[in-house]
Amino acid sequence: MLTSITTTTTTTVVTLGQAAVFGAIGVVVLIALLIAKELLGASENKKAVRLGRIASAAINPLLFAFLATVGLKVLEAL
């Protein structure tokens, strides 16, 4: 019985640590993609503008995940 409780606690702690790391990586990637989209969109090159539009396909899910994380943290604080 004690072994299963210890294993569950250890697994939960490791999972929360991994979630924090993946969240931080997601934020960094989101910021990099937003910067790239703005720079590519300002270009006069048609390929660069097209790449800027393609970046939106990756930005939208990351933005949703970021907003969900922030919303959960705000609700957790209340």
CYANA upper distance limits for C-alpha pairs under 8 A (distance plus 0.5 A):
  1 MET  CA      5 ILE  CA      7.04
  2 LEU  CA      6 THR  CA      6.69
  3 THR  CA      7 THR  CA      6.59
  4 SER  CA      8 THR  CA      6.57
  5 ILE  CA      9 THR  CA      6.64
  6 THR  CA     10 THR  CA      6.60
  7 THR  CA     11 THR  CA      6.58
  8 THR  CA     12 THR  CA      6.65
  9 THR  CA     13 VAL  CA      6.77
 10 THR  CA     14 VAL  CA      6.73
 11 THR  CA     15 THR  CA      6.56
 12 THR  CA     16 LEU  CA      6.67
 13 VAL  CA     17 GLY  CA      6.77
 14 VAL  CA     18 GLN  CA      6.70
 15 THR  CA     19 ALA  CA      6.62
 16 LEU  CA     20 ALA  CA      6.84
 17 GLY  CA     21 VAL  CA      6.94
 18 GLN  CA     22 PHE  CA      6.63
 19 ALA  CA     23 GLY  CA      6.46
 20 ALA  CA     24 ALA  CA      6.72
 21 VAL  CA     25 ILE  CA      6.74
 22 PHE  CA     26 GLY  CA      6.54
 23 GLY  CA     27 VAL  CA      6.79
 23 GLY  CA     66 PHE  CA      8.46
 24 ALA  CA     28 VAL  CA      6.84
 25 ILE  CA     29 VAL  CA      6.69
 26 GLY  CA     30 LEU  CA      6.53
 26 GLY  CA     62 LEU  CA      7.32
 26 GLY  CA     66 PHE  CA      8.29
 27 VAL  CA     31 ILE  CA      6.68
 27 VAL  CA     62 LEU  CA      8.37
 27 VAL  CA     66 PHE  CA      7.55
 28 VAL  CA     32 ALA  CA      6.70
 29 VAL  CA     33 LEU  CA      6.58
 30 LEU  CA     34 LEU  CA      6.64
 30 LEU  CA     59 ILE  CA      6.76
 30 LEU  CA     62 LEU  CA      6.68
 30 LEU  CA     63 LEU  CA      7.56
 31 ILE  CA     35 ILE  CA      6.72
 32 ALA  CA     36 ALA  CA      6.63
 33 LEU  CA     37 LYS  CA      6.48
 33 LEU  CA     55 ALA  CA      6.96
 33 LEU  CA     58 ALA  CA      8.29
 33 LEU  CA     59 ILE  CA      7.06
 34 LEU  CA     38 GLU  CA      6.79
 34 LEU  CA     59 ILE  CA      7.60
 35 ILE  CA     39 LEU  CA      6.72
 36 ALA  CA     40 LEU  CA      6.40
 36 ALA  CA     52 GLY  CA      7.55
 36 ALA  CA     55 ALA  CA      8.29
 37 LYS  CA     41 GLY  CA      6.33
 37 LYS  CA     51 LEU  CA      8.22
 37 LYS  CA     52 GLY  CA      4.99
 37 LYS  CA     53 ARG  CA      7.77
 37 LYS  CA     55 ALA  CA      6.59
 37 LYS  CA     56 SER  CA      7.87
 38 GLU  CA     42 ALA  CA      6.76
 38 GLU  CA     52 GLY  CA      7.76
 39 LEU  CA     43 SER  CA      7.20
 39 LEU  CA     52 GLY  CA      8.45
 40 LEU  CA     48 ALA  CA      5.57
 40 LEU  CA     49 VAL  CA      5.98
 40 LEU  CA     51 LEU  CA      7.37
 40 LEU  CA     52 GLY  CA      5.61
 41 GLY  CA     48 ALA  CA      7.41
 41 GLY  CA     49 VAL  CA      5.42
 41 GLY  CA     52 GLY  CA      5.98
 41 GLY  CA     53 ARG  CA      8.32
 42 ALA  CA     49 VAL  CA      8.04
 43 SER  CA     48 ALA  CA      6.85
 43 SER  CA     49 VAL  CA      6.99
 44 GLU  CA     48 ALA  CA      8.07
 44 GLU  CA     49 VAL  CA      7.81
 45 ASN  CA     49 VAL  CA      6.89
 46 LYS  CA     50 ARG  CA      6.65
 47 LYS  CA     51 LEU  CA      6.68
 48 ALA  CA     52 GLY  CA      6.72
 49 VAL  CA     53 ARG  CA      6.96
 50 ARG  CA     54 ILE  CA      6.82
 51 LEU  CA     55 ALA  CA      6.68
 52 GLY  CA     56 SER  CA      7.34
 53 ARG  CA     57 ALA  CA      7.88
 54 ILE  CA     58 ALA  CA      7.94
 55 ALA  CA     59 ILE  CA      6.71
 56 SER  CA     60 ASN  CA      6.57
 57 ALA  CA     61 PRO  CA      8.07
 58 ALA  CA     62 LEU  CA      7.16
 59 ILE  CA     63 LEU  CA      6.39
 60 ASN  CA     64 PHE  CA      6.74
 61 PRO  CA     65 ALA  CA      6.72
 62 LEU  CA     66 PHE  CA      6.57
 63 LEU  CA     67 LEU  CA      6.61
 64 PHE  CA     68 ALA  CA      6.61
 65 ALA  CA     69 THR  CA      6.63
 66 PHE  CA     70 VAL  CA      6.68
 67 LEU  CA     71 GLY  CA      6.46
 68 ALA  CA     72 LEU  CA      6.63
 69 THR  CA     73 LYS  CA      6.71
 70 VAL  CA     74 VAL  CA      6.69
 71 GLY  CA     75 LEU  CA      6.72
 72 LEU  CA     76 GLU  CA      6.47
 73 LYS  CA     77 ALA  CA      6.70
 74 VAL  CA     78 LEU  CA      6.95
